Amino acid sequence: MVTSVPRLVIAAPSSGSGKTTVATGLMAALTARGLAVSPHKVGPDYIDPGYHALATGRVGRNLDAYLCGPELVGPLFAHGARGCDIAVVEGVMGLYDGAAGEGELASTAQVAKLLRAPVVLVVDASSQSRSVAALVHGFASFDPEVRIGGVILNKVGSDRHEALLREALDSVGVPVLGVLRRAAPVETPSRHLGLVPVAERGALAVEAVAAMAAQVAGGCDLAALVALARSAGPLAGAGWDAGEALLSSPPPPLPFPSPGALPPDSRSALDGPRPQAPDGLVDAGRPVRVAVAGGAAFTFSYSEHAELLTAAGAEVVVFDPLRDEELPEGTAGLVVGGGFPEVYASELSANEGLRKSVAELALNGAPVAAECAGLLYLCRDLDGLPMCGVLDASARMSERLTLGYRDAVAVSDSTLAGAGTRMRGHEFHRTVVEPDAGSAPAWGMRAPERRVEGFVERGVHASYLHTHWASEPGVARRFVERCRTS
């Protein structure tokens, strides 16, 4: 199978150059002109895809070569872009920045090469004129396999400034596809972990995306950008499919191992090879209901997780811990992903009925998967306010930012993974949980530092680590199977 959806990558020399405004505005402007636009984001970011979804009316999807491996970038892209007229991929950080110490891995440049997509470089031109030519020439020549098909100049001060920039770039041979003037920034407020998510802003987010679209439509050559996207080379290979991914992944071992069982030597789990389970097929048993936390407090989730759960036989039901006073009727398993419970700690604490419902579900041994914000919600308290009390741990805000990719291995058998299962993940938080690990830790970190963290208790798997289940579909299969047997 060959994917020929027109596509381009919006990148920049560094963060703060304006690529989010350009990418989101371009998505919205093309959508307004009747095109079906597939939105994508390089890296583990959860917030930008929310704005992309608002701009296009389609699910914003991530392309992360570290979390999922380079081999899945093309299939995941084809999955998201299926049936679309054009795809816009927003980069991460600077064009050539990726996982620390890993060369080009997880960089925008690597993803652009894997997708055979041309790159549009967004340059903050506010403090330069002729030097812009040296900057663009350097980025265009650094890696001959990366094709920079055009430049969008951001924060241009005047007609004279624009003329100087264009004259300088004539010598480089990279066309100018847009010029955005200095103006009051589009209202996209930030806080301790970046932009405020769409789900928290309502109509204000709609207005912000409309403003981005107006900026891009007024300052960029949309026809030239579409033509550039059409120059992308064909991608060989089938699109990712949740059902097929499950069929090719190992099934959970039966009988299910006792949650929380530590291997005799936990350090051996950090060093040992990944165990292989016997071959098998997806269980076609009765559907089980899996409740997934959503709403303003829990906005971080990769769409592939719900797709995998559904393919494994789950009925996925989204609920809002800020509004719903109990879990959905018939809940057999619970997934609480990332978000900002620290911002809504008072409201979450006040919803005593739901906190008790979650605690009862966990006490009865039902599978519960919690990542980062979900970990905080399961703690005894958060900044002194009562939470669910599932874990004998206390959470609080911190001045220290914990950020980065992690190479991890499951230390304890759990509802998600057998001990020894290797996965790559990402941490991004300004909170601290004390203690940071239970008697049966969830993960052992192999890099960048060696440590254990998280909790495995009864059916609960709680950790700071964000993972992408497309890299290990057996996680979803194992979780659903435990929902059937718990």
N, C-alpha and C positions, 0 to 999 in steps of 0.2 A: 504494500500500500504506500502511496506517495501523498504527502501533504503539501499543497501548493497555495495555502492561504497567504495573501500578501501580508508582510509584517515588517516592522522596524523597531529598533531599540532606542529609547531615549536615555542618553547617558550624560555625564558631566565630568569635568576635571576633578571636582571635589564636591563634598556635601555642601548644601547651602547655595548652590548655583542657580537653582530654580527648576530642576528637572521634574519635581512633583507637580508644580503648577503647569508646566508645559505638557507633561504626559497626561495628567487628568483633564486639562483643558482641551487637548487634542482629542482624547477619547470622547468627550462630551460634544465637541464641535462636529466631529465626524458622525456621531450618532444622530445629532440634530439634522444632518443632511441625508438621513435615511439609510446609513450603512449599519450593518450588524457588526459591532466592534467587540473583539475579544480582549479583555484586559488582563495583564499579567504583571507581576512584580518579582524582580530578582531578589533573592535572599529570604530571610525568615520573617520579615515585617508583616504584622497583622493589620496595621492601621491604614496604610495607603490602599490596600485592596478594598477597604470599605468605601473610600472615596471613588475608586475606580468603578465599583459596582453601582454607585449612585450615578456616575457619569454615563454608564452604558446600559444599565438595566440587566446586566449579566453578572454572574458570580466572578469576583476577583480572585485569581489563582496565583500561587507562588511557584517560582522556578528556582530551586535551591540545589545546586550541584554538590554541596557538602552534606546536607541532610538526606538527600535522596540518591546521590551519586550522579555523575555526569550522564550515565546511560539512561536515566529516566527523564532528563530534561526535555528531550524531543517528544517522547510519548506523552508526557503530562501536558506539554504545550498543545500537541495535536488533539488531545482529549478536550481541553478547554476551548480550542479554536474551531472545533467541529461545527460546520454549518455557518460560519461567520464570513463576512466580506473582507475583513481586515483585522489584524491584531496589532496592538500597541503594548510594548514591554517596557516598563519603567525600570531603570537600573538601580543600583545600590551604591552609595558612597561615590568615590571616584571610579572612572571607567576600569582601571586596572587593579583596584583594591579588592582583595578577597579574604579568605580565611588566613589568619595570622600564621606566618611561617610555612604556608602551603603553596607558595607560588601563585599561579593564576586561579587556583581552585576556588569556586564560588564567586568569582568576580563577574562583573557585567560583561567584560570582554570575553570570558570563557563561554558564557551563555550565548552571546551574540554569535560566536563561532559555531557552537553546537546547533544553533537554529539557522545558520547560514543567512543571517539577517543583517542588513545595513544598519549603521549606527548614526543617529543624529546627536551631535554634541552641543549641549546647552552651555554657553560660556557667559559668566558674569563679566561683562565688559565695563563695569562702572568705573574702574580705576586704570584703564589702559587704552591705548590706541594701536600703534604699530606693533606693540609686543604681542597682540592677539595672534599675529601671523606665526610667531615663533611657538606660541602655546599650541595652536592647532596643528602646526607642522609636526611638533614633537609627538602629540597624541596620535596623529595619522600615520607616522612612520615607526612608532615604537614596536608594533607588532604587525607585520605585513598581512597576516591572516585576518585582521580586524579591518573591515571596510567602513571608513567614516564617509558617509554619503552626503553630509551636509552639516551646517552649523546654524544654530539659532542663537542670536546675540540677545542677551538679557540685560536689563538696566542700562539701556543706551540713553544718553542725556539729551541729545539734540540732533538736528539734521546734520550739522557739521561733524559731530561725533560719529554718527552713522557713516558719513562719507569717508572719514578717515579709516574706520574699521573695514569697510568694504574694499577700499583701495589696498589696504595691507593684505587682505585675504585673497585678492586677485592673484598674487604671486604664489599662493599655496595650492591653488587648484581645487579647493573645497568650496562648493557653492553655499551662499548664504540663503537659507530657506525661511528665515523669519527674523524680525527685529522687534523686540518688546521694549518699550520705553520705561524709564524710571517712573514709578507711580506708587501710590499707597498700596502696600501689599494686600493681597486677598486675605480676608479675615479667616485664618485657620489657626486658632489659638493652640498653644503647646503647654505642656506641663512636664512633670518629672520623667516621663518615658516617651516624650514626643508629642505628636499631634493629638488633640482630643478626638476620639473616635466618632464616626458618623452617628452611631446609635445614641450618643449623648447630646447631639446638637440639633437634631430635628430639622426644622425649616432653615435654620442658620447654615447648616451644611449644604442644603439645596442651593441657597443663595451663593455660597462660596464657590460651588462647582460651576454655577451659571456665570459667575464673574471670571473664573479661569477660562471657560469656553469663549467668552467674549474677548478676552485678552488675546488668546491664541488665534481665533478667527480673524481678529482685526490686524494682527501683526505678522501672521505666518502665511506662506503660500501653501494652502491645503492641497491644491491640485498637484504641486510638485512633491509634497510629502507622500501622497497616495501613489504617485508614479514611482517614487523611490521604494516604497513598500512592495510594489509589484515586481521590483527587480530582485527580490530575495530568491535564492535558489530553492529547488524542491527538496523536501525532507523525506527520506526513505524510512519506512517502518510504520507499524500500526500505532494508533492512538492508545493510550493507557485505558484499561477497562477494569473496573473494580472486581467484577465477577471473574474475569480471566486471571487477574492478579491473585485472587484467593485460590483458584484452582491450581496455580503453579507454586503456591506457598505451602510449607509443611503444616499439617493439621496439629492441633493441640494433642499432646500425649494423653491417653486414657489408661487407667483412671487418672483424674486430675490430681496433680501433686498438692500436698498440704501447703496452703499459703503461709509464707513467713519462714519456711524451712531454710536455714542457712547451710551452705556447704561446709564440710569439716574445716576447710581452710579458705576463708573468704578471699585472701589474696590470690589464691589459685584461680578464682573466677576472673580476676583482673588480667591474668596472664594467659589463661588457657585458651584452647581453640573453641570455636563456636560449635556446640553440639548440633547434630542433625537429627531431625525427627523422621519417622517413616513416611512414605508417600501416602496420599489419601485424597479424598474429595471433600468439597464443601458439604457440611451437614445440611440436609434438606428438611430438617425437623420443623416443629411448629414455630411460628414467629414469636419472638419475645420482645417485650417493650423496654426500650432503653431511653431513659430521660436524659436530655442534654441541656445543660444550663445555658441560657442566653440572656437577652436584655442588656441594658446599659452597663451592668457590672461585670458581665462575662462575654466580651465581644471577640476574644481571640480563639479562632478555630480554623483549621484547614478543612475545606469542603470535602476533600477526599476521605476524611475520617467518617463522616456521616454516610458517604457513598459505600465505603467498605463495610460499615456496620449493617447497612441495608442489604448489601449483597450477601453477607454472612447469615442473614435470616432475621435481622432485628427490625422492629418497627420503631423508628427514631421519632421521639416526641420532644419538641423544644419547650422549655418552661422558663419563666422569669423569676429568679429568686427575690427580686425586689417587689414583686406583685403577687405571685402565687403563694398561698398559705400552706399548701401541701404538695407533695410530689404527684405527678399524673397517676391516675388510678391504674393499678396493675403493673407498676414499675418493677422490673426485674433487675435492672442495672442502671448505674448512674455515671455520667461523664460530666465533669466540671473542669472546663478548660481555663485559659488565661483571661486576664482582664484587669479591672481596677477595683477590687473589693475594698481597698484602703480608702478610696474616694467615697464609697457608699457604706462604710462600716456601720454607721448609725442605723441606716435603713435595714441592712441585712441583719443586724443584731435585733432590731425591733420585730422582725418577722419570726417570732418565736415558734409559731406553728410549723413553718417549713424547717427550721433548724431541728426541731424534734423529729420531724418526719425523716430527714436525712440521717440523723443519729440512729433512729430505729432501724432503717434499712441497712446501715452499715453493721449495727450490732447483730442483726440476723444473718450476717455473712454474705449478703448480696455483693456482687462485683461493683466496685466504685473506683473509677480512674480519675485522678485529680492532678492537674498540672498548674504549677505556679499560683495563680489566683485561687484555683481550686484547693491547693494545699493550705493556703491561708484560711479559706472558708471552713475547712475541716478542723482547724486548730481549736484549742480551748478558748482562746480569745485573740483579738486583733486590736492593737493599740488600747488594750484594757477593756474592750467591749466584748461581751460573750458572743462566740460563734457556735459552731455545731458541736464541738466537744468530742468529735470522733477520735482525735489524736491528742495525746497528753503532751501538748506542745503549745508554746505561746509565740505569737507573731507580732512584729512591730515594724514601723517605718524606720529607715536608716538613711544616713547621709551618703552612704557608699553605694555606688552603682556597680552591680554585678552584671557583666555583659560579655558574651562570647560563645563561640562554638565549643562543644564538648564531645569527646570520644568516650562513650560510656559502655558499661557491661552490666547486665542484671546480676546483682549479688544474691538475691533471694527469689525463690519460686513465687510467682504471683499470678493474679488474674490476667495480667498482660503478657508476661514472658517467663520462660523457664530460666533458672540460674545459668549464666554463661552466655545468654543471648546478647549480642553486641548491637548497639544502635548509636547513631550520632544524633546529637541534640543541640539545643541552644538555650542559654540562660539570659534573662533580661529583667532585672528587678532592682528595686531600692528598698527591699524589706529583708528582715532577718527572722528566721524561725529558730527557737531555742527549746530543746536541742535540735540540731540540724539533721539528725538521723535517729531512727528508732533502733531497737534491738535487732530487728531484721531490716537493714537498709534496702532502699529500692535500687539504687545505682552505685556502681563504683566508677569513678572518673579516671580514665587512663591518661587524658590530656585535657588542658595543659598542665594540671597538677593531679597527683594521685590522692584521692579521698573518697569517702563514701557519703551518701546523703539520701534523704527521703525515708519513707515509711512503708512497710508492708505489714499489714495487720488484718487478720481475717480475710475478707475479700477486697480490702482497700489497698490501692497502689497510689501513693501520693508523693509528689516530687516537684522540685523547681524546674526540672528539665522539660522543655518543649521538644517533642519529637514529631516526625512526619511519618504517619503510618504507611504511606505508599512505599516507603523503603523496606518495610517489614509487615506485609499484609497479614501474616499469621497472628499479629497482635489483636486485630479486630476479630478474627476467627476464634481465637482463644477466649477473648472476652465474652463473645456471644455464647460460646459453648458453656462457659461457666454460668452465664445467666440461665441456661436451660437446666443445669444440674444443681444449682445452689438452693 
